[in-house]
Amino acid sequence: MENDTNDEKPLISVVIPFKKATPFLYDCINALLNQNVREIEVICIPDAQEKIEIQDARITVAIKPGTPSAKRNYGVSIAKSGNIAFIDDDAIPSPNWLELGLRDLEKEPVIGGPNIAPANENVRRIASDLFLTSVYGSLREVYRYKPVTNKKYVDDLLTVNMFVKKGVFVEMGGFDLDLWPGEDTHLSEELKKAGYNIYYDPYLFVYHHRREVFRSHLSQMWRYAKYRGAAIKIGEFKPFYLISSFALILAPILIVLSILVSSLIAIFTFGLIPLLSIIIFVDYYKRCKSLEGSFLGMLTVWFSHITYGAGVLYGIFFTNVSTATKSI
């Protein structure tokens, strides 16, 4: 039964934090309003008074300045449904996103899926996507950015595509207000400690615009890396967090040794990067059929790992995180 009003309790409440309305936001809202599931609530949370240029009784605008964590917590606190979906304002849900999400919530109280790049992105966004969806970039977390069908449970989810039972979210205290980015990873860790499984559905996807290389993409890598480094000090450690940092430290050591000790070390050191660059370029070209995109993608791999490695080290030594500030 279709119901385009909000008089009855919705089946699900969708929380969208943002600073100001953009064309991407309207794409997101329109896609939500046209889902197979009609009994929904769309909670839009800007920094200040914002007029949403879409008239629909299912839309709620609630002002809440602050971090995305604070906005999402507030959105959950006013949500009318016991089922919550999180999505970013620059993401577009697939047509049956809510239907699949509600179905999966019957299996587990915390579920999510990948965020994939929309079609017809510009070449700088394509380069970013090539990095994120390859083992050269995301390593074991590639499931975040493309469907991986042999996975059922994962270590964590991103808030661009996350569903949770409201009762479980409240039980965990919501997202930590002092964490951004990294609030979703920290919540995932807390959920696992509490005994909850994090269910992954590769068919439950959203389209998510990538950051353009290089400045915007690398800024995002730096923010993620600083959190990962700081999070190590609060016990959230996985060995692969340090791969880029280890390589960054090892590189100058090999260069010095190649000069002072052995020409074989020099051949290895100065031959490895060109060889890997060719392998990455060829692989990326097979995927995108663009010389420019493949070249930018290959450069993105090196620049991203340098940035990420430095960011993790910076986070370890110069960034502190608190995990005690809750608001729900």
Secondary structure, DSSP 8 states (H G I E B T S, - for coil): ----SSSS--SEEEEEE-SS--HHHHHHHHHHHTSS--SEEEEEE-SS----S---TTEEE----S-HHHHHHHHHHH-SSSEEEE--TTEEE-TTHHHHHHHHHTT-SEEE--EE--TT--HHHHHHHHHHTSTTTTGGGGGGTS--TT-SB-S---TTSEEEEHHHHHHTTSS-TT-SSSHHHHHHHHHHHTT---EE-TTS-EEE----TTHHHHHHHHHHHHHHHHHHTTT---GGGGHHHHHHHHHHHHHHHHHHT-HHHHHHHHHHHHHHHHHHHHHHHHHH--HHHHHHHHHHHHHHHHHHHHHHHHHHHH----------
